[in-house]
Amino acid sequence: MAGAGVGRYVGVEEDTGAELFYYFVESERSPGADPVLLWLTGGPRCSGFSGLAFEVGPVKYVLAPYDGGLPQLVYNPLSWTKMASIVFLDSPVCSGFSYARDPEGCDVGDYSSSLQVQRFLIKWFTDHPQYLSNPFYIGGDSYAGKVVPLIAQYISEGIEGRQQPVINLKGYLVGNPITDPKFDENFQVPAAHGFGIISDQIYEAAMQHCKGDYVNPVNQMCAEVLQTVNSLISEILDAHILYKKCVFSAPKPIHDAMARKNLLEESVELNEAPARPAIDCLTYGYYLSYFWMNNKMTRDALGIKQTSP
């Protein structure tokens, strides 16, 4: 793994014994000066490993037919760790390798999980004071669009209240974020038109009959044109429109109300083998990750606790 890769647990809730697991990879360039980025994957409840192996991290899977052994990881030359140190966090509790001694500790919402991430960061920077002066950013994709701004707000309030240690927060970034159904779903139609998924004729009909409201049809003509739009969008992998649409690799995808319509993300459950997709599918890497993350050598090397999923 590029830089110094490490995985650890940090306790964030004494009452329930909740601990968050993270992977940390130092910048390849100048760890002492480069930004530190906290990366959260969406879902909700997708593992931070998704960010490490499939999004912005320093490794990726060798896409070869699975032979029963340990899937191989290779260096990703496009990794953001070329210029930043990244903490890939399994949050909220009970996603990835994060866990709670009391099962009720898994029952957290956006606000409570964001507070737990703030506690995690306070402890992490206390244990890694050499990074306190580095510029710090919070990033994430999809459902993380809801919690990243909350975490940034909590950290900002802590800075104003002189909470120690003082985190050098510089900003946050979100990619393809969930924000609010009114905005996300209403923008889906013009986005589909912009990407060439629906024709000019269909788009003009949608604008004429729906008057900008593509969530709640105001008349029968609007409902009919939206049915056509949704049918066309369903033919593609709408989170990755240039990839072939394939079966999901995760046996139990977890979607929130909006994700079912426009993000179609997976939260890989680790307790049963997923369906095997074609090797040229985007989801084949997720399929390999099931075997990699459940392999005893992997879990021993990462120091995964027996109580983790």
N, C-alpha and C positions, 0 to 999 in steps of 0.2 A: 504494500500500500504506500502511496506517495506520502512523504512527510512522516510524522510520528503518529501512527494510528493506534487508538486505544479505545476500549469500551469499559464503562463503569456504571455503577448505580449511585443515585443520590436520593436520600430520603426527603420527602416533601410533606408528609402528613403523619404525625405520630399516632393519632387515635386509630387510624386504619392500617398503619404500617405501609403506607403507599411509598413506593420507590420508583423513580424514573430512570430508565436506562438510556445511555447515550454513547455515540461513537464520536471520537474527536480526531480530526486529521489536521496537522499543522500545515501552514502555507509552505509551498515549495520554494518560494522566493525569499522572503525575509520575515520569519515568524515574529520577531521582536517588534516590527513596525507595521506589518500588514494588518488590514482589518480582521476582526473576528466576527464571524457570521453564525447566528443561531438559525438552523433550518428546520422547519416543521412541514411535514407532508400532510396533505388533506385527507379526504375520505368521507366522513371523519373516521378516525381511529386507524389510519394507515401507519405503518412503522416508519421511523426515520431512515431505516435501511433503504426504503424506496428512493429517497433523495440521494443517498450515498451511491447506490448501484444503478439507478435508472434515470437520474435527473442531472444533478450538478456535481456529483462526487467523483472520486479518483479511480473508481473501478467499474468494470462492466463484465457481464458474463460472456464466456465463449459459447456461442450458439451452436452447440453440437448435439446430436441425438443423445438423450440421457441413457447411460449404460449401467446405472445402479451404483456408481461411485459418487465421489464428491465433485459437484460441478466446479469448473475452473473460472477464476476471476482474473482479468488482465487489466492493465493500466488504461485509463481513459485519458487520452491526450487533450480533451476539451474540458477537463475538470476545472471548476472554479478555485480549487486549492492551488492552482498555479499562482494566485495572487491574494489568497485569503485563507485563514485558518477557519475551519467549519466544525461546529457542534451539531451533529445530526441527532435529534432528540425523539425518543419514543414517547409521544404525548398525544392524548391524555393517558392517565393511568390505565393499565391493562391493554394498551396497544403495544404491538411488538413484544419486547422482553420486559417492559415495565409491568409491575404487579402491585397488588395490595394484599396484606395478610388477611384482612377482613374483606370478603367479597363486596360488601357495601361500599368499599373504597373505590370501586370501579365506576360507581354511579356519580359521575361528575358532569357538569354542564360547561358552557363556554366561559362563564365568569370564574367558576371555581377552578377549572383547569388552567386558566390564564394566571390566576394567583399562584397556583402550584408551580407554573413555569417561572414566575418571578422568584419564588423561593429557591427553585433550582439554580437560577442564575446567581442569586446572592451567595449561595453555598459554593457554586462552581468558581466564581471569581475570588472568593475567600481562599479557596484551595489553590487557585492559579493566579496569584497577585501579579505575576510577570506580564499578564495581558491587560491589566486594568487601564493602562495608558493607551492601549490600541483603540482605534475607532471601532465601535461595536454597532452591528446592524442585526435586525431581525428579519428573516425572510421565510416565505412559504408559498404554497400553491393551493388552488382549489379551496377546500373548506377552511384552510388556514387563513384565508382572507377575512374570516370572522374573528379569529383569535389574535392574529398578529398585531392589529391596531390596539386591541385591549392590553396585550402584554406591554406594548410600547407606552401606553398610557400609565399603567401601573409602575413601570420603571421610571417614567418622568416624574410621577408623583413622589416616588421614593427619593429621587434626586433633589426635588424641591424641599422635601422633609429632612434632608441631610442624612438619609439612611446610608449606613456603611455596609460594604464598601461602595464607593461612588462609581457607578458604571458609566463609561464614556459613550453613551448612546448618541449616535449620529443620525439614525433614521431607520426606516423599514421599507421592505419591498414585497410585493405580492404578484404572483403570476397566475393568470386565468382564475382570478379569485371569485369566490361566492361573496356577494355583498347583501343584496336584498332582492326578493323575487320580482318586485316591481321593476327594478332596473335590469337585473340579469336576464329574466325571461323576455322582457320586452325588447331587449337588444338582440335576442337570438335571431329574429327574422331579418333585420338589416344585415347582421353578420353573415347569415346563410346566403343572402343575396350577394354580399361583397365577395364571398369565397366561391361564387358560382354554383352553389348547391341548388338554389332555386332560380328560375328564369326571371327576366325583367317583367314579363307578363304577370307571373304569379305575385311578384313583389308589389307591382303597381295595384293589383287587385286587393292585396292585403292592406296596403295603405289606404285605398279608397273605402273599403268596407269596414275596416277595424279602427280607423281614426287614431292609430298609434297605440291602441290597447290590444296587445297580442296575448294577454293572460286571461282576460274575461271577455269572451265574444259578446258584442253588443247587439248582434243580429244574426240571422241564419246565414247570410252570405259570408259574413266574417267567419263563422264557425266552419263553413265548408272549405274556405280557402286555407284556414289554419290546419284543417285535417290534411289537406294536400301538402302543406309545408312540413308538418310533423312526419308524414309518411316518407317524404324525400330525405329528411334529416335522419330518419331511422335506418336508412340504407348505408350510412357511413359510420365510421368510428369517430364521433363528433369531437372528442377531446384531442384526437390526432388524425386529422382528416386525410393526410397523405398515406396513412397505413391501411392495410387490408383489414376489413372488419372480420373478427374471428370470435370464437367462443371465449368466454371468460375463463381464466385459469384458476381463479379463486373459487372454492366450493361454496362459499357463503358470502357473496358481495354484500357490503353494508352501504346503503345509500340513504341520504336524507331526502326530504321531499323534492328539493330542487335538483339534487344530483341524479335522481332517477330520470329527469328530463334532459339535462344538458351536460352532465359531466361523466356519468357512467364510470366512476372510479371503483377500484377494488380495494377491499381490506382483506388481506390474505390471512385466513384462519390457519393455524398451525397444527390442528388436531386431526386432520384427515387429508389424504392425498388429493390434489386438484385434478380436474380433467386435463388431459394432455392435448394442447393445441398444436396446430401445424408449426413447424420450425420457423417458417417465414412470418409468423404472427408476432406482433408486438408483445403479446402476453406470454410468449415462450420463455422469456427471461423470468417472469413471475413464477412460471411453472418450475424452473430450475431453482429459484430462490427457496421454494418449499423444502426441497431436499438439502440444500446447503444449510439453511437455518436449523433444520432438525437433525443434522448430522452431529454425532457426539463429539467429534474432533473440533467442529466449529464452536459448539456450545462450551466445551472445556476451555478452548483458547480465549473465548470472550469472557469467561467467568460467569456464565449464566447460572442463576440460582435455580434450584429445583422447583421452587414455587412459581417460576415464570411459565408462561404458556409454552 
